[in-house]
Amino acid sequence: MPLQERRTVYEIYWEILVYCKRNRLFTQIVQRCDLNSKTCQGYLDFLLNKGYLRLITESNVVAYETTGKAKDYLNMFGSMYQELYGTPLQFRIKSTH
């Protein structure tokens, strides 16, 4: 585990992308990744603009899903993290579910 206690923006991107491998609602992402709504929306907008997330709309419900384009980021960041800290990358915030 790294020396710093706060998550980096790159770790948050990783968490969002891993969590959204299945369609997720905005509120689910906010809760699981322990973000406030405004901050979360900024991260989601960035990932949407990069093409790493896409919006899925079904029955007027909007969800987020990780795209295949995000695979390189997930692999590279996970490998770099493993190399630097000697431990696999995992969610810092434990799920209560």
All heavy atoms as an XYZ file, in Angstrom:
816
protein
N       0.850     -1.181      0.000
C       0.000      0.000      0.000
C       0.895      1.243      0.000
O       1.887      1.301      0.714
C      -0.905     -0.025      1.228
C      -1.849      1.156      1.327
S      -2.930      0.950      2.736
C      -4.459      1.088      1.877
N       0.574      2.227     -0.779
C       1.403      3.413     -0.852
C       1.417      4.169      0.471
O       0.545      4.001      1.314
C       0.744      4.253     -1.951
C      -0.603      3.687     -2.158
C      -0.590      2.299     -1.636
N       2.409      5.026      0.612
C       2.557      5.792      1.837
C       1.444      6.810      2.025
O       1.026      7.081      3.135
C       3.918      6.502      1.844
C       5.137      5.587      1.840
C       6.415      6.402      1.739
C       5.161      4.724      3.080
N       0.977      7.405      0.935
C      -0.080      8.405      1.058
C      -1.413      7.739      1.380
O      -1.655      6.626      0.994
C      -0.204      9.267     -0.200
C      -1.039      8.667     -1.302
C      -0.277      7.880     -2.336
O       0.907      7.646     -2.195
N      -0.959      7.452     -3.366
N      -2.232      8.443      2.103
C      -3.542      7.920      2.468
C      -4.608      8.316      1.460
O      -5.571      7.620      1.281
C      -3.932      8.410      3.864
C      -3.087      7.783      4.954
C      -3.224      6.269      5.013
O      -4.356      5.758      4.916
O      -2.192      5.598      5.129
N      -4.460      9.462      0.830
C      -5.462      9.922     -0.128
C      -5.279      9.205     -1.455
O      -4.168      8.919     -1.878
C      -5.311     11.425     -0.361
C      -5.497     12.208      0.904
C      -5.511     13.671      0.631
N      -6.770     14.138      1.196
C      -7.433     15.192      0.793
N      -6.978     15.915     -0.181
N      -8.556     15.533      1.359
N      -6.396      8.963     -2.114
C      -6.335      8.351     -3.437
C      -5.926      9.404     -4.455
O      -6.333     10.560     -4.372
C      -7.706      7.808     -3.843
C      -8.198      6.676     -2.999
C      -9.602      6.289     -3.363
N     -10.521      7.397     -3.038
C     -11.792      7.447     -3.403
N     -12.325      6.472     -4.102
N     -12.550      8.472     -3.062
N      -5.175      8.979     -5.429
C      -4.827      9.875     -6.523
C      -5.987      9.888     -7.510
O      -6.837      8.990     -7.510
C      -3.562      9.410     -7.261
O      -3.843      8.167     -7.924
C      -2.383      9.251     -6.312
N      -6.006     10.879     -8.370
C      -7.029     10.953     -9.412
C      -6.971      9.706    -10.292
O      -8.003      9.187    -10.716
C      -6.896     12.255    -10.230
C      -5.620     12.295    -11.028
C      -8.084     12.448    -11.142
N      -5.780      9.172    -10.508
C      -5.619      7.987    -11.349
C      -6.216      6.750    -10.690
O      -6.776      5.885    -11.367
C      -4.149      7.767    -11.695
C      -3.539      9.013    -12.273
C      -2.649      9.780    -11.541
C      -3.915      9.460    -13.543
C      -2.123     10.949    -12.066
C      -3.392     10.622    -14.069
C      -2.502     11.368    -13.318
O      -2.004     12.528    -13.837
N      -6.094      6.657     -9.369
C      -6.721      5.546     -8.647
C      -8.247      5.666     -8.710
O      -8.937      4.655     -8.852
C      -6.278      5.536     -7.185
C      -4.840      5.115     -7.002
C      -4.373      5.287     -5.583
O      -4.255      6.447     -5.132
O      -4.140      4.262     -4.910
N      -8.755      6.881     -8.611
C     -10.201      7.096     -8.696
C     -10.702      6.737    -10.091
O     -11.730      6.065    -10.231
C     -10.566      8.535     -8.299
C     -10.242      8.747     -6.813
C     -12.043      8.815     -8.583
C     -10.318     10.195     -6.352
N      -9.973      7.144    -11.126
C     -10.350      6.745    -12.487
C     -10.398      5.225    -12.579
O     -11.329      4.649    -13.133
C      -9.354      7.264    -13.527
C      -9.351      8.745    -13.760
C      -8.200      9.377    -14.195
C     -10.486      9.525    -13.573
C      -8.180     10.742    -14.441
C     -10.476     10.893    -13.812
C      -9.314     11.493    -14.239
O      -9.292     12.834    -14.474
N      -9.379      4.565    -12.043
C      -9.307      3.107    -12.080
C     -10.519      2.504    -11.380
O     -11.157      1.587    -11.905
C      -8.004      2.633    -11.433
C      -7.853      1.145    -11.409
C      -7.316      0.358    -12.385
C      -8.268      0.259    -10.363
N      -7.367     -0.965    -11.998
C      -7.936     -1.043    -10.762
C      -8.865      0.443     -9.123
C      -8.196     -2.151     -9.972
C      -9.131     -0.657     -8.343
C      -8.796     -1.944     -8.766
N     -10.848      3.008    -10.174
C     -11.986      2.487     -9.422
C     -13.290      2.635    -10.202
O     -14.086      1.700    -10.283
C     -12.112      3.187     -8.067
C     -11.047      2.777     -7.085
C     -11.187      3.458     -5.737
O     -12.022      4.377     -5.582
O     -10.461      3.054     -4.818
N     -13.498      3.806    -10.782
C     -14.725      4.042    -11.559
C     -14.795      3.080    -12.734
O     -15.827      2.443    -12.978
C     -14.805      5.506    -12.035
C     -15.023      6.446    -10.842
C     -15.909      5.678    -13.075
C     -14.872      7.934    -11.171
N     -13.702      2.947    -13.461
C     -13.699      2.091    -14.653
C     -13.899      0.622    -14.304
O     -14.623     -0.098    -14.994
C     -12.415      2.296    -15.450
C     -12.284      3.671    -16.101
C     -10.878      3.861    -16.664
C     -13.347      3.870    -17.173
N     -13.281      0.167    -13.240
C     -13.464     -1.229    -12.817
C     -14.902     -1.439    -12.357
O     -15.546     -2.419    -12.733
C     -12.458     -1.608    -11.701
C     -12.831     -2.928    -11.049
C     -11.050     -1.684    -12.275
N     -15.421     -0.521    -11.572
C     -16.780     -0.647    -11.057
C     -17.814     -0.612    -12.180
O     -18.830     -1.305    -12.116
C     -17.048      0.453    -10.038
C     -18.367      0.328     -9.325
C     -18.672     -0.807     -8.575
C     -19.308      1.331     -9.386
C     -19.884     -0.937     -7.918
C     -20.533      1.219     -8.734
C     -20.811      0.090     -7.996
O     -22.014     -0.028     -7.357
N     -17.551      0.154    -13.206
C     -18.512      0.322    -14.304
C     -18.362     -0.724    -15.401
O     -18.937     -0.576    -16.478
C     -18.417      1.731    -14.887
S     -19.023      2.991    -13.755
N     -17.630     -1.795    -15.149
C     -17.588     -2.879    -16.130
C     -18.984     -3.457    -16.320
O     -19.284     -4.016    -17.361
C     -16.585     -3.960    -15.712
C     -15.151     -3.521    -15.943
C     -14.181     -4.620    -15.613
C     -12.760     -4.183    -15.919
N     -11.794     -5.246    -15.617
N     -19.802     -3.319    -15.294
C     -21.245     -3.587    -15.403
C     -21.929     -2.230    -15.371
O     -21.468     -1.318    -14.691
C     -21.731     -4.425    -14.215
C     -21.231     -5.843    -14.278
C     -21.812     -6.733    -13.188
N     -23.193     -6.415    -12.830
C     -23.645     -6.448    -11.577
N     -22.855     -6.756    -10.579
N     -24.921     -6.158    -11.332
N     -23.029     -2.087    -16.055
C     -23.750     -0.811    -16.058
C     -24.021     -0.354    -14.631
O     -24.523     -1.141    -13.821
C     -25.088     -0.940    -16.785
C     -24.927     -1.216    -18.251
O     -23.832     -1.232    -18.794
N     -26.039     -1.444    -18.918
N     -23.694      0.923    -14.357
C     -23.898      1.469    -13.013
C     -24.583      2.822    -13.098
O     -24.279      3.635    -13.977
C     -22.568      1.647    -12.291
C     -21.743      0.401    -12.151
C     -22.401     -0.621    -11.253
N     -21.516     -1.775    -11.126
C     -21.682     -2.743    -10.267
N     -22.724     -2.742     -9.458
N     -20.839     -3.736    -10.215
N     -25.447      3.064    -12.154
C     -26.117      4.351    -12.047
C     -25.187      5.351    -11.376
O     -24.279      4.981    -10.618
C     -27.399      4.216    -11.215
C     -28.435      3.219    -11.718
C     -29.595      3.133    -10.735
C     -28.912      3.601    -13.100
N     -25.443      6.626    -11.621
C     -24.630      7.697    -11.044
C     -24.544      7.558     -9.525
O     -23.461      7.624     -8.948
C     -25.214      9.065    -11.428
C     -24.465     10.231    -10.861
C     -23.290     10.665    -11.451
C     -24.932     10.895     -9.736
C     -22.583     11.731    -10.926
C     -24.241     11.964     -9.209
C     -23.060     12.386     -9.812
N     -25.675      7.352     -8.873
C     -25.671      7.270     -7.405
C     -24.887      6.059     -6.910
O     -24.246      6.127     -5.858
C     -27.107      7.219     -6.836
O     -27.826      6.159     -7.468
C     -27.830      8.533     -7.052
N     -24.898      4.976     -7.666
C     -24.103      3.804     -7.285
C     -22.608      4.125     -7.336
O     -21.845      3.712     -6.458
C     -24.403      2.633     -8.216
C     -25.790      2.064     -8.076
C     -26.070      0.990     -9.106
O     -25.804      1.180    -10.302
N     -26.622     -0.137     -8.667
N     -22.206      4.852     -8.359
C     -20.789      5.221     -8.506
C     -20.377      6.156     -7.374
O     -19.328      5.974     -6.748
C     -20.528      5.868     -9.882
C     -20.881      4.884    -11.002
C     -19.072      6.325    -10.000
C     -20.983      5.517    -12.379
N     -21.205      7.154     -7.097
C     -20.915      8.101     -6.005
C     -20.707      7.336     -4.706
O     -19.720      7.558     -3.984
C     -22.057      9.141     -5.860
C     -21.929      9.921     -4.557
C     -22.072     10.090     -7.045
N     -21.625      6.433     -4.404
C     -21.551      5.700     -3.140
C     -20.376      4.738     -3.094
O     -19.620      4.718     -2.124
C     -22.856      4.944     -2.894
C     -24.009      5.873     -2.603
C     -25.349      5.158     -2.571
O     -25.454      3.961     -2.868
N     -26.394      5.889     -2.222
N     -20.194      3.931     -4.137
C     -19.139      2.910     -4.121
C     -17.744      3.507     -4.123
O     -16.839      3.004     -3.479
C     -19.305      1.968     -5.324
C     -18.215      0.906     -5.416
C     -18.294     -0.011     -4.206
N     -17.258     -1.000     -4.210
C     -16.120     -0.908     -3.504
N     -15.876      0.150     -2.754
N     -15.226     -1.879     -3.555
N     -17.583      4.600     -4.862
C     -16.254      5.209     -4.981
C     -16.038      6.320     -3.955
O     -15.002      6.979     -3.972
C     -16.045      5.715     -6.404
S     -16.049      4.365     -7.621
N     -17.011      6.522     -3.067
C     -16.915      7.478     -1.976
C     -16.571      8.882     -2.473
O     -15.576      9.475     -2.076
C     -15.897      7.010     -0.927
C     -16.015      7.785      0.374
O     -17.132      8.195      0.728
O     -14.967      7.999      1.026
N     -17.410      9.389     -3.368
C     -17.211     10.711     -3.955
C     -18.454     11.556     -3.707
O     -19.534     11.018     -3.495
C     -16.994     10.583     -5.464
C     -15.798      9.752     -5.907
C     -15.907      9.430     -7.387
C     -14.502     10.468     -5.587
N     -18.293     12.870     -3.764
C     -19.488     13.701     -3.736
C     -19.975     13.853     -5.177
O     -19.254     13.579     -6.128
C     -19.252     15.039     -3.027
C     -18.335     15.969     -3.786
O     -18.498     16.193     -4.985
N     -17.362     16.524     -3.082
N     -21.222     14.277     -5.326
C     -21.844     14.330     -6.660
C     -21.088     15.209     -7.639
O     -20.870     14.820     -8.789
C     -23.282     14.829     -6.543
O     -24.050     13.917     -5.813
N     -20.675     16.392     -7.201
C     -19.996     17.333     -8.095
C     -18.648     16.772     -8.563
O     -18.323     16.809     -9.750
C     -19.800     18.673     -7.392
C     -19.193     19.726     -8.274
C     -19.082     21.057     -7.571
C     -18.435     22.083     -8.473
N     -18.275     23.371     -7.816
N     -17.878     16.254     -7.628
C     -16.571     15.681     -7.969
C     -16.737     14.475     -8.886
O     -16.022     14.333     -9.884
C     -15.818     15.269     -6.694
O     -15.695     16.408     -5.849
C     -14.440     14.730     -7.010
N     -17.686     13.618     -8.557
C     -17.928     12.422     -9.360
C     -18.301     12.810    -10.788
O     -17.798     12.207    -11.742
C     -19.023     11.577     -8.724
S     -19.301     10.007     -9.568
N     -19.173     13.805    -10.945
C     -19.581     14.216    -12.283
C     -18.381     14.678    -13.109
O     -18.280     14.387    -14.292
C     -20.640     15.318    -12.226
C     -21.268     15.595    -13.577
C     -21.987     14.376    -14.143
O     -22.940     13.880    -13.544
N     -21.552     13.886    -15.289
N     -17.441     15.366    -12.474
C     -16.229     15.787    -13.170
C     -15.407     14.604    -13.659
O     -14.926     14.590    -14.796
N     -15.246     13.600    -12.807
C     -14.504     12.397    -13.205
C     -15.226     11.664    -14.344
O     -14.597     11.227    -15.304
C     -14.325     11.437    -12.025
C     -13.406     11.937    -10.947
C     -13.769     11.857     -9.611
C     -12.159     12.473    -11.243
C     -12.923     12.297     -8.607
C     -11.304     12.916    -10.250
C     -11.695     12.828     -8.933
O     -10.858     13.260     -7.943
N     -16.536     11.539    -14.222
C     -17.308     10.851    -15.263
C     -17.247     11.599    -16.590
O     -17.077     10.981    -17.644
C     -18.758     10.666    -14.817
C     -18.978      9.753    -13.613
C     -20.447      9.753    -13.216
C     -18.479      8.346    -13.876
N     -17.355     12.926    -16.541
C     -17.263     13.717    -17.769
C     -15.910     13.509    -18.450
O     -15.836     13.340    -19.665
C     -17.474     15.207    -17.472
C     -18.916     15.543    -17.124
O     -19.818     14.725    -17.385
O     -19.126     16.643    -16.564
N     -14.840     13.516    -17.664
C     -13.508     13.298    -18.220
C     -13.424     11.922    -18.893
O     -12.956     11.795    -20.028
C     -12.440     13.416    -17.131
C     -11.058     13.109    -17.621
C     -10.328     14.069    -18.315
C     -10.486     11.864    -17.412
C      -9.047     13.782    -18.782
C      -9.219     11.566    -17.877
C      -8.494     12.528    -18.565
N     -13.895     10.888    -18.192
C     -13.819      9.530    -18.731
C     -14.722      9.348    -19.950
O     -14.364      8.625    -20.879
C     -14.151      8.513    -17.632
C     -13.116      8.453    -16.492
C     -13.653      7.622    -15.327
C     -11.784      7.920    -16.983
N     -15.861     10.017    -19.964
C     -16.724      9.996    -21.148
C     -16.030     10.669    -22.329
O     -16.045     10.139    -23.447
C     -18.049     10.714    -20.861
C     -19.062      9.965    -20.001
C     -20.144     10.913    -19.499
C     -19.676      8.806    -20.767
N     -15.413     11.820    -22.093
C     -14.710     12.546    -23.164
C     -13.529     11.758    -23.718
O     -13.206     11.873    -24.900
C     -14.255     13.921    -22.679
C     -15.411     14.878    -22.532
O     -16.425     14.760    -23.210
N     -15.274     15.839    -21.630
N     -12.888     10.957    -22.878
C     -11.768     10.117    -23.332
C     -12.258      8.876    -24.074
O     -11.473      8.175    -24.701
C     -10.907      9.666    -22.138
C     -10.143     10.772    -21.448
C      -9.126     11.428    -22.321
C      -7.957     10.534    -22.601
N      -6.952     11.159    -23.462
N     -13.546      8.596    -23.967
C     -14.081      7.394    -24.595
C     -13.914      6.148    -23.737
O     -14.100      5.033    -24.216
N     -13.577      6.322    -22.465
C     -13.386      5.185    -21.556
C     -14.699      4.737    -20.925
O     -14.793      3.627    -20.421
C     -12.389      5.526    -20.456
C     -10.967      5.725    -20.926
C     -10.004      6.244    -20.075
C     -10.562      5.409    -22.217
C      -8.698      6.432    -20.486
C      -9.262      5.587    -22.634
C      -8.332      6.099    -21.755
O      -7.044      6.282    -22.170
N     -15.683      5.614    -20.923
C     -17.034      5.296    -20.457
C     -18.016      5.650    -21.544
O     -17.737      6.520    -22.364
C     -17.401      6.123    -19.213
C     -16.836      5.764    -17.861
C     -17.342      6.756    -16.815
C     -17.180      4.347    -17.446
N     -19.172      4.997    -21.509
C     -20.270      5.380    -22.395
C     -21.549      5.398    -21.572
O     -21.652      4.731    -20.541
C     -20.381      4.438    -23.577
C     -20.876      3.072    -23.244
C     -21.120      2.242    -24.507
N     -20.928      0.838    -24.197
C     -19.979      0.080    -24.710
N     -19.124      0.569    -25.576
N     -19.869     -1.183    -24.377
N     -22.494      6.180    -22.070
C     -23.806      6.246    -21.434
C     -24.716      5.201    -22.048
O     -24.742      5.033    -23.269
C     -24.429      7.627    -21.627
C     -23.741      8.779    -20.908
C     -24.394     10.095    -21.285
C     -23.806      8.581    -19.401
N     -25.440      4.510    -21.216
C     -26.413      3.517    -21.635
C     -27.764      4.011    -21.116
O     -27.908      4.262    -19.921
C     -26.115      2.128    -21.017
C     -24.681      1.689    -21.295
C     -27.138      1.105    -21.462
C     -24.377      1.391    -22.732
N     -28.736      4.154    -21.997
C     -30.068      4.600    -21.579
C     -31.079      3.505    -21.864
O     -31.207      3.056    -23.001
C     -30.472      5.893    -22.315
O     -29.463      6.879    -22.107
C     -31.793      6.428    -21.806
N     -31.756      3.070    -20.828
C     -32.806      2.057    -20.946
C     -33.992      2.516    -20.107
O     -33.841      2.789    -18.924
C     -32.318      0.702    -20.444
C     -31.242      0.084    -21.308
C     -30.803     -1.273    -20.769
O     -31.543     -1.881    -19.974
O     -29.709     -1.702    -21.150
N     -35.147      2.612    -20.713
C     -36.373      3.015    -20.009
C     -36.179      4.314    -19.224
O     -36.536      4.399    -18.057
C     -36.837      1.910    -19.063
O     -37.020      0.708    -19.753
N     -35.572      5.286    -19.871
C     -35.309      6.601    -19.269
C     -34.365      6.561    -18.067
O     -34.324      7.500    -17.283
C     -36.614      7.302    -18.877
C     -37.441      7.663    -20.093
O     -36.904      7.956    -21.155
N     -38.746      7.626    -19.940
N     -33.640      5.473    -17.896
C     -32.637      5.361    -16.843
C     -31.266      5.406    -17.506
O     -30.994      4.643    -18.429
C     -32.805      4.046    -16.046
C     -31.692      3.886    -15.024
C     -34.171      3.999    -15.379
N     -30.432      6.313    -17.034
C     -29.102      6.471    -17.606
C     -28.079      5.771    -16.715
O     -28.059      5.965    -15.500
C     -28.735      7.966    -17.740
C     -27.317      8.132    -18.256
C     -29.723      8.676    -18.655
N     -27.252      4.944    -17.337
C     -26.193      4.233    -16.624
C     -24.873      4.463    -17.349
O     -24.840      4.900    -18.497
C     -26.513      2.741    -16.550
N     -23.787      4.162    -16.659
C     -22.438      4.308    -17.204
C     -21.835      2.921    -17.354
O     -22.023      2.054    -16.506
C     -21.562      5.138    -16.261
C     -22.033      6.561    -16.133
C     -23.041      6.911    -15.245
C     -21.466      7.571    -16.907
C     -23.472      8.219    -15.133
C     -21.892      8.887    -16.795
C     -22.898      9.201    -15.908
O     -23.328     10.493    -15.794
N     -21.086      2.744    -18.452
C     -20.436      1.467    -18.711
C     -19.038      1.712    -19.259
O     -18.840      2.562    -20.130
C     -21.255      0.659    -19.708
C     -20.658     -0.710    -19.998
C     -21.505     -1.469    -21.002
O     -21.703     -0.950    -22.118
O     -21.935     -2.576    -20.667
N     -18.088      0.952    -18.768
C     -16.709      1.028    -19.241
C     -16.628      0.479    -20.664
O     -17.247     -0.533    -20.978
C     -15.790      0.223    -18.304
O     -15.911      0.766    -16.988
C     -14.334      0.284    -18.743
N     -15.876      1.157    -21.517
C     -15.701      0.718    -22.907
C     -14.416     -0.102    -23.054
O     -13.558     -0.104    -22.173
C     -15.605      1.934    -23.855
O     -14.395      2.645    -23.570
C     -16.810      2.843    -23.719
N     -14.292     -0.751    -24.186
C     -13.079     -1.501    -24.484
C     -11.848     -0.615    -24.560
O     -10.732     -1.064    -24.302
N     -12.052      0.651    -24.898
C     -10.933      1.595    -24.994
C     -10.225      1.783    -23.652
O      -9.041      2.099    -23.607
C     -11.436      2.942    -25.526
C     -10.347      3.937    -25.793
C     -10.890      5.206    -26.408
C      -9.745      6.194    -26.606
N     -10.219      7.470    -27.108
N     -10.936      1.552    -22.554
C     -10.359      1.736    -21.219
C      -9.411      0.604    -20.826
O      -8.651      0.734    -19.870
C     -11.464      1.849    -20.187
N      -9.430     -0.488    -21.577
C      -8.629     -1.660    -21.219
C      -7.137     -1.333    -21.087
O      -6.487     -1.767    -20.138
C      -8.840     -2.764    -22.250
C      -8.145     -4.050    -21.912
C      -8.422     -5.118    -22.956
C      -7.662     -6.375    -22.599
N      -7.859     -7.412    -23.600
N      -6.600     -0.562    -22.026
C      -5.176     -0.219    -21.960
C      -4.847      0.567    -20.689
O      -3.859      0.298    -20.019
C      -4.746      0.583    -23.188
C      -4.651     -0.269    -24.442
O      -4.575     -1.508    -24.323
O      -4.656      0.318    -25.540
N      -5.692      1.553    -20.362
C      -5.463      2.332    -19.131
C      -5.494      1.419    -17.908
O      -4.604      1.488    -17.045
C      -6.502      3.454    -18.976
C      -6.365      4.147    -17.647
C      -5.404      5.136    -17.471
C      -7.154      3.792    -16.566
C      -5.246      5.755    -16.237
C      -6.999      4.403    -15.337
C      -6.045      5.384    -15.175
O      -5.881      5.984    -13.950
N      -6.511      0.571    -17.823
C      -6.638     -0.314    -16.666
C      -5.419     -1.227    -16.537
O      -4.886     -1.400    -15.435
C      -7.922     -1.139    -16.778
C      -9.216     -0.352    -16.610
C     -10.417     -1.212    -16.994
C      -9.366      0.174    -15.196
N      -4.972     -1.792    -17.644
C      -3.807     -2.678    -17.614
C      -2.528     -1.934    -17.266
O      -1.750     -2.384    -16.422
C      -3.649     -3.401    -18.946
C      -4.728     -4.430    -19.178
O      -5.354     -4.935    -18.254
N      -4.973     -4.738    -20.442
N      -2.290     -0.809    -17.925
C      -1.051     -0.056    -17.681
C      -0.996      0.489    -16.258
O       0.027      0.375    -15.587
C      -0.892      1.082    -18.690
C      -0.494      0.601    -20.063
S      -0.115      1.933    -21.214
C      -1.730      2.665    -21.469
N      -2.093      1.096    -15.802
C      -2.084      1.651    -14.457
C      -1.965      0.550    -13.407
O      -1.220      0.689    -12.437
C      -3.330      2.512    -14.197
C      -3.250      3.215    -12.870
C      -2.359      4.252    -12.677
C      -4.051      2.817    -11.819
C      -2.254      4.889    -11.446
C      -3.962      3.452    -10.587
C      -3.063      4.488    -10.405
N      -2.661     -0.554    -13.610
C      -2.539     -1.679    -12.678
C      -1.124     -2.224    -12.619
O      -0.608     -2.508    -11.534
N      -0.470     -2.346    -13.762
C       0.920     -2.838    -13.801
C       1.875     -1.864    -13.130
O       2.762     -2.274    -12.364
C       1.373     -3.054    -15.248
O       0.639     -4.084    -15.834
N       1.701     -0.580    -13.400
C       2.569      0.433    -12.793
C       2.397      0.433    -11.268
O       3.372      0.477    -10.524
C       2.247      1.816    -13.357
C       3.121      2.912    -12.780
S       2.611      4.554    -13.316
C       1.071      4.723    -12.424
N       1.169      0.362    -10.818
C       0.894      0.343     -9.386
C       1.548     -0.871     -8.729
O       2.188     -0.771     -7.690
C      -0.618      0.330     -9.162
C      -1.028      0.564     -7.741
C      -1.347      1.843     -7.295
C      -1.113     -0.483     -6.825
C      -1.732      2.070     -5.989
C      -1.496     -0.262     -5.522
C      -1.808      1.004     -5.112
O      -2.179      1.234     -3.815
N       1.394     -2.040     -9.359
C       2.002     -3.273     -8.847
C       3.520     -3.126     -8.755
O       4.129     -3.511     -7.761
C       1.637     -4.442     -9.765
C       2.340     -5.745     -9.444
C       1.709     -6.497     -8.304
O       0.505     -6.500     -8.165
N       2.520     -7.137     -7.492
N       4.129     -2.551     -9.793
C       5.577     -2.365     -9.815
C       6.035     -1.422     -8.705
O       7.019     -1.677     -8.018
C       6.007     -1.822    -11.184
C       7.485     -1.565    -11.323
C       8.332     -2.832    -11.281
O       7.830     -3.908    -11.656
O       9.504     -2.733    -10.879
N       5.313     -0.322     -8.530
C       5.704      0.676     -7.531
C       5.501      0.213     -6.097
O       6.329      0.459     -5.232
C       4.920      1.976     -7.747
C       5.291      2.792     -8.971
C       4.307      3.945     -9.146
C       6.708      3.325     -8.872
N       4.379     -0.441     -5.829
C       4.010     -0.747     -4.453
C       4.062     -2.224     -4.092
O       3.855     -2.591     -2.937
C       2.608     -0.190     -4.153
C       2.555      1.304     -4.371
C       1.810      1.841     -5.406
C       3.283      2.171     -3.563
C       1.762      3.213     -5.618
C       3.256      3.535     -3.769
C       2.488      4.048     -4.803
O       2.460      5.406     -5.013
N       4.319     -3.085     -5.082
C       4.457     -4.510     -4.803
C       3.167     -5.182     -4.382
O       3.200     -6.270     -3.810
N       2.065     -4.548     -4.659
C       0.759     -5.113     -4.314
C      -0.222     -4.784     -5.424
O      -0.114     -3.720     -6.032
C       0.264     -4.555     -2.955
O      -0.961     -5.177     -2.608
C       0.093     -3.064     -2.969
N      -1.138     -5.678     -5.699
C      -2.123     -5.381     -6.744
C      -3.008     -4.209     -6.343
O      -3.292     -4.004     -5.162
C      -2.953     -6.658     -6.855
C      -2.241     -7.698     -6.065
C      -1.317     -7.009     -5.136
N      -3.446     -3.492     -7.311
C      -4.355     -2.367     -7.092
C      -5.721     -2.911     -6.705
O      -6.194     -3.885     -7.268
C      -4.455     -1.554     -8.381
C      -5.181     -0.226     -8.336
C      -4.589      0.705     -7.291
C      -5.117      0.432     -9.693
N      -6.323     -2.298     -5.709
C      -7.663     -2.691     -5.282
C      -8.398     -1.462     -4.769
O      -7.780     -0.431     -4.532
C      -7.603     -3.765     -4.203
C      -6.806     -3.356     -2.981
C      -6.588     -4.522     -2.040
O      -7.208     -5.558     -2.195
N      -5.720     -4.358     -1.078
N      -9.697     -1.582     -4.628
C     -10.481     -0.473     -4.113
C      -9.984     -0.111     -2.718
O      -9.793     -0.982     -1.888
C     -11.971     -0.849     -4.035
C     -12.696     -0.713     -5.331
C     -12.656     -1.722     -6.273
C     -13.427      0.431     -5.619
C     -13.328     -1.604     -7.478
C     -14.108      0.554     -6.819
C     -14.054     -0.465     -7.747
N      -9.771      1.174     -2.485
C      -9.364      1.630     -1.162
C     -10.542      1.625     -0.195
O     -10.389      1.379      0.974
C      -8.817      3.054     -1.225
C      -7.512      3.199     -1.936
C      -6.372      2.856     -0.992
N      -5.152      3.402     -1.506
C      -4.671      4.594     -1.190
N      -5.296      5.383     -0.372
N      -3.556      5.003     -1.702
N     -11.711      1.931     -0.730
C     -12.919      1.979      0.091
C     -13.569      0.602      0.002
O     -13.897      0.135     -1.090
C     -13.907      3.059     -0.420
C     -13.217      4.415     -0.573
C     -15.136      3.131      0.463
C     -12.643      4.990      0.690
N     -13.725     -0.042      1.116
C     -14.317     -1.386      1.135
C     -15.825     -1.289      0.940
O     -16.476     -0.431      1.494
C     -14.011     -2.104      2.458
C     -12.526     -2.297      2.691
C     -11.912     -3.167      1.633
C     -10.429     -3.341      1.883
N      -9.727     -3.816      0.735
N     -16.341     -2.189      0.154
C     -17.775     -2.228     -0.110
C     -18.510     -2.738      1.112
O     -18.030     -3.629      1.809
C     -18.056     -3.139     -1.304
O     -19.435     -3.224     -1.527
N     -19.679     -2.165      1.368
C     -20.493     -2.626      2.493
C     -21.534     -3.638      2.045
O     -22.342     -4.081      2.823
C     -21.200     -1.432      3.168
O     -21.985     -0.746      2.190
C     -20.195     -0.495      3.794
N     -21.531     -3.990      0.749
C     -22.529     -4.918      0.220
C     -21.979     -6.329      0.214
O     -20.933     -6.615     -0.152
C     -22.915     -4.532     -1.226
C     -23.513     -3.163     -1.262
N     -22.761     -2.032     -1.375
C     -24.790     -2.761     -1.173
C     -23.555     -0.974     -1.389
N     -24.799     -1.399     -1.269
